Amino acid sequence: MASSAAPTAADGTTKLVKLTFLIKKRDDISLEEFHRYWRENHRKLAVSTPIFREKVVRYTQYHSDGSVDLKKIGIGNPGYDGAAIVWARSLEDLIEVFNHEDYLKYLATDEPNFLKRDEIITMFGWDELKLENGVEF
């Protein structure tokens, strides 16, 4: 059985684990309304939820620009409108967040206001930096 502990970096520090949610907007709202609601309303709920603030090290929203034709660089358009990315110190911390009564009461119940929860694609893992500002790692 695989360990849920965060992997260790070459320098001995613990890497953060990362949960990425690929999300689609509801069919009955515009892309602009989806981005606005997620950016403003849902973000406020997330950052004001104590368990989220306590256990989540970093939270970002990736807002997809659906107007860009990615075929120009040889790939198809993904069909997702954004990605929520949540970093924590361990899988156990993430499990605690997403099963906590406050998350379920406030954040999970808000999601149907702007996204299709049953079509979320989720990935769990960690980042490995390979290049930054021309410097190879």
C-alpha positions in Angstrom: 0.0 0.0 0.0 1.3 3.5 -0.9 2.2 5.9 1.8 0.0 9.0 2.1 2.9 11.0 3.7 4.4 13.8 1.8 7.6 12.9 -0.1 10.9 14.2 1.0 13.0 16.6 -1.1 16.7 16.1 -1.8 17.5 18.6 0.9 15.6 16.6 3.5 12.6 18.9 3.8 9.1 17.6 3.3 7.4 18.5 0.0 3.9 19.8 0.2 1.2 17.5 -1.3 -1.1 19.0 -3.8 -4.7 18.3 -4.7 -5.9 19.6 -8.1 -9.5 19.8 -9.0 -10.3 20.3 -12.7 -13.7 21.9 -12.8 -16.5 22.8 -15.3 -18.9 25.6 -14.9 -22.7 25.1 -14.8 -24.3 25.1 -18.2 -26.8 27.8 -17.3 -24.2 30.5 -16.3 -21.7 32.4 -18.5 -18.0 31.8 -18.3 -17.7 35.4 -17.0 -20.2 34.7 -14.2 -18.5 31.5 -13.3 -15.1 33.2 -13.0 -16.6 36.1 -11.0 -18.5 33.9 -8.6 -15.6 31.6 -8.0 -13.1 34.4 -7.7 -15.2 36.5 -5.3 -17.9 34.5 -3.4 -16.3 31.0 -3.2 -12.9 32.4 -2.4 -14.3 34.4 0.5 -15.9 31.2 1.9 -12.7 29.2 1.6 -10.4 31.7 3.3 -12.9 32.4 6.1 -13.4 28.7 7.0 -11.1 28.0 10.0 -10.2 24.4 9.1 -9.3 25.5 5.6 -7.0 28.3 7.0 -5.5 26.0 9.5 -4.6 23.0 7.3 -4.2 24.4 3.8 -0.8 25.8 3.1 -1.7 27.3 -0.3 -4.8 27.6 -2.3 -4.9 28.9 -5.9 -7.5 29.2 -8.6 -6.5 28.6 -12.2 -9.0 30.4 -14.4 -9.0 29.0 -17.9 -9.3 31.4 -20.9 -11.7 29.5 -23.1 -11.2 32.0 -26.0 -7.6 30.7 -26.7 -7.4 28.1 -29.5 -4.8 25.7 -28.1 -4.7 23.8 -31.4 -2.2 26.5 -32.5 0.3 24.8 -30.2 -0.6 21.3 -31.2 -3.0 20.3 -28.4 -6.8 20.3 -28.1 -8.8 22.5 -25.7 -9.3 20.7 -22.4 -13.0 21.2 -21.8 -12.5 22.5 -18.3 -13.1 26.0 -17.1 -10.6 26.1 -14.2 -8.6 24.3 -11.6 -8.6 24.7 -7.9 -5.2 23.8 -6.4 -4.8 23.0 -2.7 -1.5 22.4 -1.0 -1.1 20.8 2.4 1.5 19.1 4.5 -0.1 15.7 4.2 -2.9 13.7 2.7 -4.3 13.4 6.2 -4.6 17.2 6.5 -6.5 17.3 3.2 -8.8 14.5 4.3 -9.5 16.4 7.5 -10.3 19.6 5.6 -12.7 17.9 3.1 -14.5 15.9 5.7 -14.8 18.7 8.3 -18.3 19.8 9.1 -17.5 23.4 8.2 -16.2 22.5 4.8 -19.3 20.4 4.1 -21.7 23.0 5.5 -20.2 26.1 3.7 -17.9 25.2 0.8 -19.4 22.0 -0.5 -22.9 23.4 -0.4 -21.7 26.5 -2.3 -20.1 24.6 -5.2 -23.4 23.9 -7.0 -23.9 27.6 -7.3 -21.2 27.8 -10.0 -19.7 24.4 -10.9 -20.7 20.8 -11.9 -19.5 18.8 -8.8 -20.2 15.4 -10.4 -17.8 16.2 -13.3 -14.8 17.2 -11.2 -11.5 15.4 -12.1 -9.1 15.2 -9.2 -5.4 14.6 -9.1 -3.2 14.1 -6.0 0.6 14.4 -5.9 3.4 16.9 -5.5 5.4 19.4 -7.5 8.9 18.8 -8.6 10.6 21.9 -9.7 12.8 21.4 -12.8 13.4 24.9 -14.2 12.8 28.4 -12.9 14.0 31.6 -14.5 16.4 29.7 -16.7 17.9 27.8 -13.7 17.7 24.0 -14.0 17.0 21.9 -10.8 
